[in-house]
Amino acid sequence: MREEHLAEGETIVLRLRTHPKKVIKPILLLVLLLAVLVAIWVLPLPVDPFVLWFATAVILLLGVVAAAGPFLRWRTTSYIITNQRVALRTGILTQTGRDIPLYRINNVTFEKQLSDRFWGCGTLVISDGTDQPGMVLDDVPGVEEVQRTLQDLVRQGQQLSDD
């Protein structure tokens, strides 16, 4: 979300992206494929050069396909918390988004699995009391701090509306 998409008086409090752990597996796969590629060229294999070039092309194609999707999903998913709303934006070719105004939020919970604790992230679930399921923000870095910040913003908004 860019500054020009904000309402009058709206400011960005937090701009987050899913945790980089989302791209670790594809990077490790790329390293493995690169090692295989180096091995087939360095080791004296009794194969035709055409087969080597074909294997190289297949390995490179596998690497691009395996890494591009997760990387692009990671790059194109963002969580924006402003002083008026929570916004989720995602999409590679078609961007989709969902916004929940802060005044509609009635519950903010987080979940941290064992691996999430290691990486310092977790899942944030924001409920707004409508029939729609809550907004689920996966792999939020520093999820507990984000939850506290969001709860503070909701509380501040409630106090302003009560005055």
C-alpha positions as CSV (number, residue, x, y, z in Angstrom):
1,M,0.0,0.0,0.0
2,R,1.4,3.3,-1.0
3,E,1.0,6.6,0.7
4,E,-1.4,7.9,-1.9
5,H,-3.8,5.1,-1.0
6,L,-4.2,6.3,2.5
7,A,-7.3,8.2,3.7
8,E,-6.9,11.8,4.9
9,G,-5.3,11.7,8.4
10,E,-4.3,8.1,8.0
11,T,-0.7,7.1,8.8
12,I,1.2,3.8,8.5
13,V,2.1,2.4,11.9
14,L,3.6,-0.9,10.7
15,R,4.5,-2.2,7.3
16,L,5.4,-5.9,7.5
17,R,6.2,-8.8,5.1
18,T,5.9,-12.5,5.9
19,H,9.0,-13.8,7.6
20,P,11.9,-14.6,5.2
21,K,11.8,-18.2,6.4
22,K,9.3,-18.7,3.6
23,V,12.2,-18.5,1.1
24,I,14.8,-20.6,3.0
25,K,13.6,-24.0,1.6
26,P,13.7,-22.8,-2.0
27,I,17.1,-21.3,-1.5
28,L,18.4,-24.6,0.0
29,L,16.9,-26.4,-3.0
30,L,18.7,-24.0,-5.3
31,V,22.0,-24.7,-3.6
32,L,21.4,-28.5,-3.9
33,L,20.6,-28.2,-7.6
34,L,23.7,-26.0,-8.1
35,A,25.8,-28.7,-6.4
36,V,24.3,-31.3,-8.7
37,L,25.0,-29.1,-11.7
38,V,28.6,-28.6,-10.7
39,A,29.0,-32.3,-10.0
40,I,27.7,-33.3,-13.4
41,W,30.2,-31.0,-15.1
42,V,33.2,-31.6,-12.9
43,L,33.0,-35.4,-12.5
44,P,34.2,-37.4,-15.5
45,L,31.0,-38.9,-16.6
46,P,30.9,-41.1,-19.7
47,V,28.0,-39.2,-21.3
48,D,27.5,-37.3,-24.5
49,P,27.9,-33.5,-24.2
50,F,24.3,-33.1,-25.5
51,V,23.1,-35.1,-22.4
52,L,25.1,-32.8,-20.1
53,W,23.6,-29.7,-21.7
54,F,20.1,-31.2,-21.5
55,A,20.6,-32.1,-17.9
56,T,21.9,-28.6,-17.2
57,A,18.8,-27.0,-18.8
58,V,16.5,-29.3,-16.8
59,I,18.2,-28.5,-13.5
60,L,18.2,-24.8,-14.2
61,L,14.5,-25.0,-15.1
62,L,13.7,-26.9,-12.0
63,G,15.6,-24.3,-9.9
64,V,13.7,-21.4,-11.4
65,V,10.3,-23.1,-11.0
66,A,11.0,-24.2,-7.5
67,A,12.4,-20.9,-6.3
68,A,10.4,-18.3,-8.2
69,G,6.9,-19.1,-6.9
70,P,7.8,-18.9,-3.2
71,F,10.0,-15.9,-3.6
72,L,7.4,-14.0,-5.6
73,R,4.7,-14.9,-3.1
74,W,7.0,-13.6,-0.3
75,R,7.8,-10.4,-2.1
76,T,4.2,-9.7,-3.0
77,T,2.6,-10.3,0.4
78,S,2.4,-7.4,2.8
79,Y,0.7,-6.5,6.0
80,I,0.0,-2.9,6.7
81,I,-1.3,-1.5,10.0
82,T,-2.3,2.1,10.0
83,N,-3.9,4.2,12.6
84,Q,-7.3,3.4,11.0
85,R,-7.1,-0.1,9.6
86,V,-5.3,-3.4,9.0
87,A,-4.6,-4.3,5.4
88,L,-3.5,-7.5,3.8
89,R,-2.2,-7.3,0.2
90,T,-1.1,-10.4,-1.7
91,G,-0.8,-11.6,-5.3
92,I,1.7,-12.1,-8.1
93,L,-0.3,-11.4,-11.2
94,T,-3.5,-10.4,-9.6
95,Q,-3.3,-8.5,-6.4
96,T,-6.0,-9.1,-3.8
97,G,-6.5,-7.3,-0.6
98,R,-8.6,-7.2,2.5
99,D,-9.0,-4.4,5.0
100,I,-10.5,-4.4,8.5
101,P,-11.1,-1.0,10.1
102,L,-9.7,-0.8,13.6
103,Y,-13.1,0.2,15.1
104,R,-14.5,-3.2,13.8
105,I,-11.8,-5.4,15.4
106,N,-13.1,-7.2,18.5
107,N,-10.3,-9.9,18.9
108,V,-6.6,-10.2,18.1
109,T,-4.9,-13.5,18.8
110,F,-1.6,-15.0,17.9
111,E,-0.2,-18.5,17.6
112,K,3.4,-19.6,17.7
113,Q,4.4,-23.1,16.8
114,L,7.7,-24.5,18.0
115,S,9.4,-23.6,14.7
116,D,7.8,-20.1,14.8
117,R,9.5,-19.5,18.2
118,F,12.8,-20.4,16.7
119,W,12.3,-18.0,13.8
120,G,10.7,-15.2,16.0
121,C,7.4,-15.1,14.1
122,G,3.9,-16.4,14.3
123,T,0.3,-16.3,13.0
124,L,-1.9,-13.3,13.9
125,V,-5.7,-13.8,13.7
126,I,-7.8,-10.6,13.6
127,S,-11.6,-11.0,14.1
128,D,-14.1,-8.3,13.4
129,G,-17.4,-9.7,14.5
130,T,-18.8,-10.2,11.0
131,D,-19.8,-13.4,9.3
132,Q,-16.5,-13.5,7.4
133,P,-13.7,-15.6,8.9
134,G,-11.0,-13.7,10.7
135,M,-8.1,-12.2,8.8
136,V,-5.2,-14.6,9.1
137,L,-1.7,-13.1,8.8
138,D,0.8,-15.9,8.5
139,D,4.5,-15.8,9.6
140,V,4.3,-12.3,11.1
141,P,7.8,-11.3,12.4
142,G,7.6,-10.3,16.0
143,V,4.0,-11.4,16.2
144,E,3.6,-10.6,19.9
145,E,4.8,-7.0,19.5
146,V,2.5,-6.6,16.5
147,Q,-0.4,-8.0,18.5
148,R,0.3,-5.5,21.3
149,T,0.6,-2.6,18.9
150,L,-2.6,-3.5,17.2
151,Q,-4.5,-3.9,20.5
152,D,-3.1,-0.5,21.6
153,L,-4.4,1.1,18.4
154,V,-7.8,-0.5,18.8
155,R,-8.0,0.6,22.4
156,Q,-7.0,4.2,21.4
157,G,-9.7,4.2,18.8
158,Q,-12.3,3.1,21.3
159,Q,-11.3,5.8,23.8
160,L,-11.5,8.4,21.1
161,S,-15.0,7.3,20.1
162,D,-16.1,7.2,23.7
163,D,-15.0,10.9,24.3
